[in-house]
Amino acid sequence: MTLYVPPHFRIEDPDLLFDFVQRHAFATMVSNGTNGMQVSHIPFVAERDAAGKLRLLGHVARANSHWQALEGAGEVLAIFQGPHGYVSPGWYQQLPAVPTWNYAVVHARGRASLMEEAELQELLMRLSAIYEDGRPRPWKMSEQPADFVSNLLKAIVGFAVDVERIEGKFKLSQNRPQEIPRVIGALEREEPALAAFMRAHATHAKE
């Protein structure tokens, strides 16, 4: 499985890719094995070791047969998607032009291994800490009854994906650089998250 990435849309900065994965952590995970292609949609926790190697931590319901195929799959693909939206040729100054779609994605590929229960419990604590941060009364797994936590851990399966290849594609009108300010201006009314992402990326590219 390959991702078509023209050179002007390719992102190779490891820090930028890691930041993107952390910010858009709810991903589509795909694997292909003896039972065919399987897909799950899950939040990941991303971490890097001292050498910068990326590792993705996640879990699925035990009732989801996807986990049984993970270790036997030759490769697991996690697709992280950022803001996206339609771009009208009516926004351009230079014509003729055609409609298109702007978007940002990162594909991370690697091999998966299943977690032991202690690792899974730590992952759940990390996940809840991330998404409960800043709430008036954050939910904490450490405060839940022991039997509740025990039953929870039995109902899910944790895994880690050691990423061997990562690709970033930010299609943000780089092929029409003179039109970028006009596209951002129009998107501020229709897709403000995409407009903000384009503005931040344009600033980063100049640095």
C-alpha positions as CSV (number, residue, x, y, z in Angstrom):
1,M,0.0,0.0,0.0
2,T,1.5,3.3,-1.1
3,L,0.7,6.9,-0.6
4,Y,0.9,9.3,-3.6
5,V,2.9,12.3,-2.4
6,P,4.1,15.0,-4.9
7,P,7.3,16.6,-3.7
8,H,5.7,20.0,-2.9
9,F,3.2,18.2,-0.5
10,R,5.8,16.0,1.2
11,I,6.6,16.5,4.9
12,E,9.7,14.9,6.3
13,D,10.5,16.9,9.4
14,P,10.3,14.2,12.2
15,D,9.4,16.8,14.9
16,L,6.5,18.1,12.7
17,L,5.3,14.6,12.0
18,F,5.4,13.7,15.7
19,D,3.6,16.8,16.7
20,F,0.9,16.1,14.1
21,V,0.4,12.5,15.3
22,Q,0.0,13.8,18.9
23,R,-2.5,16.5,18.0
24,H,-4.6,14.2,15.7
25,A,-4.2,11.1,17.7
26,F,-7.5,9.4,16.8
27,A,-6.5,7.3,13.8
28,T,-7.6,4.6,11.4
29,M,-5.6,1.4,11.9
30,V,-5.5,-1.1,9.0
31,S,-3.9,-4.5,8.8
32,N,-4.1,-7.3,6.3
33,G,-3.7,-11.0,7.2
34,T,-5.1,-14.5,6.7
35,N,-8.6,-13.3,7.5
36,G,-8.4,-10.4,5.1
37,M,-8.2,-6.7,5.7
38,Q,-9.3,-5.4,9.1
39,V,-9.9,-1.8,10.2
40,S,-10.3,-0.2,13.6
41,H,-10.6,3.5,14.7
42,I,-8.8,4.2,17.9
43,P,-6.9,6.9,19.9
44,F,-3.2,6.4,20.1
45,V,-0.6,7.6,22.5
46,A,2.6,8.4,20.6
47,E,6.1,8.3,22.1
48,R,9.7,8.5,20.9
49,D,12.8,7.0,22.3
50,A,16.2,8.7,22.7
51,A,17.0,7.9,19.0
52,G,13.7,9.4,17.8
53,K,12.1,6.1,16.9
54,L,8.3,6.4,17.0
55,R,6.1,4.0,18.9
56,L,2.3,4.0,18.9
57,L,0.3,2.6,21.9
58,G,-3.4,1.7,21.6
59,H,-6.1,-0.7,22.6
60,V,-9.3,-2.3,21.2
61,A,-12.2,-4.2,22.7
62,R,-11.4,-7.9,23.2
63,A,-14.5,-8.6,21.3
64,N,-12.9,-6.9,18.3
65,S,-11.1,-9.7,16.4
66,H,-8.7,-7.2,14.9
67,W,-6.3,-7.7,17.9
68,Q,-5.9,-11.4,17.1
69,A,-4.5,-10.6,13.7
70,L,-2.1,-7.8,14.7
71,E,1.0,-9.8,15.6
72,G,0.6,-12.0,12.5
73,A,0.2,-9.1,10.1
74,G,3.3,-8.3,8.1
75,E,2.6,-4.6,8.6
76,V,0.2,-2.3,10.4
77,L,-0.8,1.1,9.0
78,A,-2.1,3.9,11.2
79,I,-3.6,6.9,9.3
80,F,-3.8,10.2,11.2
81,Q,-5.9,12.9,9.5
82,G,-5.9,16.6,10.3
83,P,-8.2,19.3,9.1
84,H,-9.5,19.2,5.5
85,G,-11.9,21.0,3.3
86,Y,-13.1,21.9,-0.2
87,V,-11.3,24.6,-2.1
88,S,-13.3,26.5,-4.8
89,P,-11.7,27.7,-8.0
90,G,-13.8,30.8,-7.4
91,W,-11.3,31.9,-4.7
92,Y,-8.4,32.1,-7.1
93,Q,-7.2,35.1,-8.9
94,Q,-5.4,33.2,-11.7
95,L,-7.8,31.2,-13.9
96,P,-8.8,28.8,-15.4
97,A,-8.7,26.4,-12.4
98,V,-10.5,23.4,-11.1
99,P,-12.0,22.6,-7.7
100,T,-9.8,20.6,-5.2
101,W,-9.5,19.5,-1.6
102,N,-6.9,20.6,0.9
103,Y,-5.9,18.2,3.7
104,A,-3.2,16.9,5.9
105,V,-2.5,13.3,6.7
106,V,0.3,11.2,8.2
107,H,0.7,7.5,7.5
108,A,2.7,5.4,10.1
109,R,3.6,1.8,9.3
110,G,5.2,-0.8,11.5
111,R,4.9,-4.1,13.3
112,A,2.5,-4.6,16.2
113,S,3.0,-6.5,19.5
114,L,0.5,-7.2,22.2
115,M,0.8,-5.7,25.7
116,E,0.9,-7.4,29.1
117,E,-1.8,-6.3,31.5
118,A,0.5,-4.0,33.5
119,E,1.4,-2.1,30.3
120,L,-2.2,-1.9,29.3
121,Q,-3.2,-0.4,32.7
122,E,-0.4,2.2,32.4
123,L,-1.6,3.1,28.8
124,L,-5.2,3.6,30.1
125,M,-3.9,5.9,32.8
126,R,-1.9,7.9,30.3
127,L,-4.8,8.2,27.9
128,S,-7.3,9.4,30.5
129,A,-4.7,11.8,31.9
130,I,-4.2,13.4,28.5
131,Y,-7.9,13.8,27.7
132,E,-9.1,14.7,31.2
133,D,-6.4,17.3,31.7
134,G,-7.9,20.7,32.5
135,R,-11.4,19.4,33.4
136,P,-12.9,20.6,36.7
137,R,-13.2,17.1,38.0
138,P,-10.9,14.8,36.0
139,W,-11.7,11.1,35.9
140,K,-8.8,9.1,37.2
141,M,-8.4,5.3,36.9
142,S,-6.5,5.2,40.1
143,E,-9.7,6.3,41.9
144,Q,-11.9,3.6,40.5
145,P,-12.9,0.4,42.4
146,A,-10.4,-2.4,42.0
147,D,-12.9,-4.9,40.7
148,F,-14.1,-2.3,38.1
149,V,-10.6,-1.8,36.8
150,S,-9.9,-5.6,36.8
151,N,-13.0,-6.2,34.7
152,L,-12.1,-3.3,32.4
153,L,-8.6,-4.7,31.7
154,K,-10.1,-8.1,30.8
155,A,-12.5,-6.5,28.3
156,I,-9.8,-4.9,26.2
157,V,-6.4,-5.7,24.6
158,G,-3.5,-3.3,24.4
159,F,-0.8,-3.3,21.7
160,A,2.2,-1.3,20.5
161,V,3.2,-0.5,16.9
162,D,6.9,0.1,16.4
163,V,6.9,2.5,13.5
164,E,9.3,1.6,10.7
165,R,8.2,4.1,8.1
166,I,6.3,7.4,8.4
167,E,5.0,9.7,5.6
168,G,3.4,13.1,5.8
169,K,1.3,14.7,3.1
170,F,0.1,18.3,3.7
171,K,-1.8,19.3,0.5
172,L,-2.3,23.0,1.4
173,S,-2.2,24.8,-2.0
174,Q,1.6,24.8,-2.2
175,N,1.2,24.2,-6.0
176,R,-0.5,27.7,-6.2
177,P,1.6,29.7,-3.7
178,Q,0.3,33.0,-5.0
179,E,-3.2,31.9,-4.1
180,I,-2.6,30.7,-0.5
181,P,-3.6,34.0,1.2
182,R,-6.8,34.1,-0.7
183,V,-7.6,30.4,0.1
184,I,-6.9,31.0,3.8
185,G,-9.1,34.0,3.8
186,A,-12.0,32.1,2.2
187,L,-11.5,29.0,4.5
188,E,-11.7,31.2,7.6
189,R,-15.4,31.5,6.8
190,E,-16.0,27.9,5.9
191,E,-13.3,25.7,7.5
192,P,-11.6,27.8,10.2
193,A,-9.6,24.9,11.5
194,L,-8.1,24.2,8.1
195,A,-7.4,27.9,7.6
196,A,-5.5,28.0,10.9
197,F,-3.5,24.9,10.0
198,M,-2.6,26.4,6.6
199,R,-1.5,29.7,8.2
200,A,0.7,27.8,10.8
201,H,2.2,25.6,8.1
202,A,3.0,28.6,5.9
203,T,4.8,30.2,8.9
204,H,6.7,27.1,9.7
205,A,7.8,26.7,6.1
206,K,9.4,30.1,6.1
207,E,11.4,29.4,9.3
